[in-house]
Amino acid sequence: LNSMDPAKIDAIAKGILGLLPKPTLEGTGAGGFSNNWSRRQTTDTRRNNFDGKVNLNRTNAHQMWFKMSYMYADVPDLWTFPAPEVGATVTRIYQPTFGQTWVLSPTLTFDSTLGVSIMDQEAFAGDFPLGMVGTDVLGIPGTNAQGRTDVPRAHLYAGIPNITTGFSTIGTSANWTPQNRNEKTISFTNNLTKFAGRHEFRGGYTLFRSKLDHWQPERQNPRGAIVVATNATRM
């Protein structure tokens, strides 16, 4: 069996080979290098919704109410070969709402509603807790957060660079992760309604404000990507 002198193997290449787990199955194909590893894992998807509402009749002419809705969803399905853990997308939504209806006179009604919607969402693959594998472990220049100027979010570049060799892809291939999103919406509506005979006159004011704090890669892998030609060495 022909083999390369280990002393001639580049240190980075040795590091990449060191990421691969030992075979668990008898492989197929040339050298038995294909289909020689298998892993069984179980994931549990959880989604919880909670709703509560309180009504208060302050007087016969004035009704007030408060409602609170909350959702928590944990979807652990972001596994990265060969990371040992499974990442997840966690979503939290808070929606407190307050409203009131006040009959000021037999022909005049005042109503208002205040609503707030807050969504926090985080998505991290299983290799995220491993840290800056590209720079700190493999020593590959330009990977992970090396050279980035957005220092407060530098930790979001953690993980294994996407390495394609012709066998199973090493590292995260999902370019859209990790994701960190915080959305907030506030709406405030007031209406004054006047009844005059068969006519109704209505006027009011609405305030609507949205805020989005969103960090997510859109096109390229933030950990870096390396593609090795599968026919670079052959017989």
DAKALIN-V420704 format. One line per field, one symbol per residue. ss: DSSP state (2 for helix, 1 for strand, 0 for the rest). A space follows every 10 residues. Layout:
BEGIN
ss=???
END
This chain:
BEGIN
ss=0000022200 2222222220 0000000102 2201000000 0000111111 1111111110 0111111111 1111111110 0000011111 1111111111 1111100111 1111111111 1111000222 0122222000 0000000000 2222222010 0111000001 0000000011 1111111111 1111110011 1111111111 1111110000 0000111000 00000
END
